[in-house]
Amino acid sequence: MPLLPVLTVAAIYAVVVFLLALGFLVVFVETIRVRRMIAGIVAAAVLSIGLAWTGETGLAFLALGVAAALAANHAFEWFTMR
């Protein structure tokens, strides 16, 4: 039985996780090296694929939210540092 069976609720939780992770990264972390960012995105994507494969699609959305926050943080740094 999945931990987050309703996908709409899981998507809302993923947005919350995205915003919390992005806020944490913007406020407390100045820069993330590109290699670490790519490694974090790949790790979150692999975790998301693994969770989706086992039937935990709700938790897979949360992992994708973290990966999206890493990518958005990099884009935010790129736009503000130029």
Residue frames as qw, qx, qy, qz and C-alpha x, y, z in Angstrom:
[[0.000, 0.889, 0.459, 0.000, 0.00, 0.00, 0.00],
 [0.429, 0.500, -0.029, 0.752, 1.53, 3.34, -1.04],
 [0.317, -0.354, -0.458, 0.751, 2.30, 5.96, 1.58],
 [0.207, 0.429, 0.046, -0.878, 0.73, 8.75, -0.52],
 [0.431, 0.307, 0.833, 0.163, -2.02, 7.02, -2.52],
 [0.317, 0.861, 0.379, -0.122, -3.73, 10.17, -3.83],
 [0.642, 0.199, 0.205, 0.711, -1.57, 11.67, -6.56],
 [0.049, 0.826, 0.185, 0.529, -3.08, 15.16, -6.33],
 [0.580, -0.813, 0.046, -0.009, -2.13, 15.38, -2.67],
 [0.813, -0.199, 0.214, 0.504, 1.32, 14.03, -3.50],
 [0.458, 0.554, 0.223, 0.658, 1.73, 16.70, -6.18],
 [0.230, -0.908, -0.057, -0.345, 0.81, 19.42, -3.68],
 [0.755, -0.601, 0.154, 0.214, 3.32, 17.98, -1.20],
 [0.750, 0.160, 0.230, 0.599, 5.92, 17.95, -3.99],
 [0.180, 0.795, 0.122, 0.567, 5.33, 21.66, -4.59],
 [0.519, -0.842, 0.066, -0.130, 5.76, 22.31, -0.87],
 [0.841, -0.296, 0.219, 0.396, 8.98, 20.27, -0.80],
 [0.574, 0.500, 0.207, 0.614, 10.20, 22.16, -3.89],
 [0.048, -0.882, -0.041, -0.466, 9.55, 25.55, -2.30],
 [0.684, -0.717, 0.134, 0.024, 11.07, 24.57, 1.04],
 [0.834, -0.087, 0.239, 0.490, 14.19, 23.10, -0.56],
 [0.434, 0.633, 0.173, 0.617, 14.58, 26.08, -2.89],
 [0.277, -0.909, 0.009, -0.311, 14.17, 28.51, 0.00],
 [0.791, -0.540, 0.189, 0.216, 16.74, 26.62, 2.05],
 [0.761, 0.170, 0.247, 0.576, 19.20, 26.56, -0.86],
 [0.244, 0.776, 0.141, 0.565, 18.77, 30.24, -1.70],
 [0.390, -0.881, 0.063, -0.258, 19.05, 31.47, 1.88],
 [0.715, -0.616, 0.326, 0.061, 21.68, 29.19, 3.39],
 [0.778, -0.022, 0.441, 0.447, 23.76, 27.88, 0.49],
 [0.063, 0.737, -0.199, -0.643, 25.66, 30.41, -1.57],
 [0.515, 0.523, -0.521, -0.435, 26.84, 28.29, -4.47],
 [0.870, -0.065, 0.484, -0.057, 26.66, 24.66, -5.46],
 [0.129, -0.446, 0.715, 0.522, 29.30, 23.33, -7.80],
 [0.653, 0.293, -0.332, -0.614, 27.93, 22.13, -11.11],
 [0.422, 0.181, -0.888, -0.028, 29.22, 18.60, -10.56],
 [0.064, 0.105, 0.822, -0.556, 27.49, 18.33, -7.18],
 [0.513, 0.287, 0.157, -0.794, 24.29, 19.78, -8.60],
 [0.626, 0.275, -0.576, -0.448, 24.26, 17.30, -11.47],
 [0.281, 0.084, -0.933, 0.210, 25.04, 14.45, -9.07],
 [0.245, 0.168, 0.631, -0.717, 22.16, 15.55, -6.81],
 [0.612, 0.308, -0.099, -0.722, 19.73, 15.78, -9.71],
 [0.559, 0.235, -0.761, -0.232, 20.78, 12.38, -11.05],
 [0.107, 0.013, -0.903, 0.417, 20.52, 10.83, -7.58],
 [0.410, 0.240, 0.436, -0.765, 17.06, 12.30, -7.04],
 [0.637, 0.319, -0.358, -0.604, 15.96, 11.16, -10.50],
 [0.435, 0.165, -0.885, -0.012, 17.23, 7.62, -9.88],
 [0.089, 0.100, 0.788, -0.601, 15.52, 7.59, -6.49],
 [0.526, 0.289, 0.130, -0.789, 12.33, 8.83, -8.10],
 [0.614, 0.269, -0.613, -0.418, 12.47, 6.15, -10.80],
 [0.267, 0.081, -0.930, 0.241, 13.10, 3.48, -8.19],
 [0.258, 0.185, 0.621, -0.716, 10.20, 4.66, -6.05],
 [0.610, 0.312, -0.121, -0.718, 7.88, 4.85, -9.04],
 [0.501, 0.240, -0.801, -0.224, 8.93, 1.37, -10.13],
 [0.154, -0.060, -0.914, 0.371, 8.04, -0.04, -6.72],
 [0.206, -0.624, -0.715, -0.237, 4.64, 1.65, -6.77],
 [0.314, -0.659, -0.353, 0.585, 5.39, 4.66, -4.56],
 [0.361, 0.578, 0.339, 0.649, 4.56, 7.34, -7.12],
 [0.271, -0.934, -0.191, -0.136, 3.65, 9.86, -4.43],
 [0.622, -0.652, 0.199, 0.387, 7.10, 9.66, -2.88],
 [0.630, 0.204, 0.397, 0.635, 8.60, 9.78, -6.36],
 [0.113, 0.870, 0.270, 0.397, 6.96, 13.20, -6.80],
 [0.472, -0.872, 0.049, 0.119, 8.69, 14.38, -3.62],
 [0.703, -0.267, 0.359, 0.553, 12.08, 13.26, -4.92],
 [0.437, 0.533, 0.411, 0.597, 11.40, 15.08, -8.19],
 [0.161, -0.960, -0.184, -0.134, 10.58, 18.19, -6.17],
 [0.591, -0.669, 0.232, 0.387, 14.05, 18.11, -4.62],
 [0.617, 0.097, 0.470, 0.623, 15.66, 17.66, -8.05],
 [0.209, 0.790, 0.382, 0.432, 13.66, 20.57, -9.43],
 [0.355, -0.928, -0.033, 0.105, 14.74, 22.75, -6.49],
 [0.646, -0.383, 0.348, 0.561, 18.39, 22.01, -7.24],
 [0.456, 0.388, 0.497, 0.628, 17.91, 22.96, -10.88],
 [0.029, -0.909, -0.322, -0.262, 15.95, 26.11, -9.99],
 [0.513, -0.784, 0.073, 0.342, 18.62, 27.16, -7.50],
 [0.593, -0.109, 0.425, 0.675, 21.26, 26.87, -10.21],
 [0.250, 0.640, 0.478, 0.547, 19.13, 28.92, -12.62],
 [0.271, -0.939, -0.212, -0.003, 18.52, 31.54, -9.91],
 [0.580, -0.577, 0.224, 0.530, 22.26, 31.81, -9.25],
 [0.517, 0.185, 0.494, 0.674, 22.99, 32.09, -12.95],
 [0.098, 0.803, 0.423, 0.409, 20.46, 34.89, -13.45],
 [0.358, -0.927, -0.102, 0.039, 21.53, 36.90, -10.38],
 [0.659, -0.482, 0.255, 0.518, 25.29, 36.60, -10.83],
 [0.538, 0.359, 0.418, 0.637, 25.39, 38.09, -14.32]]
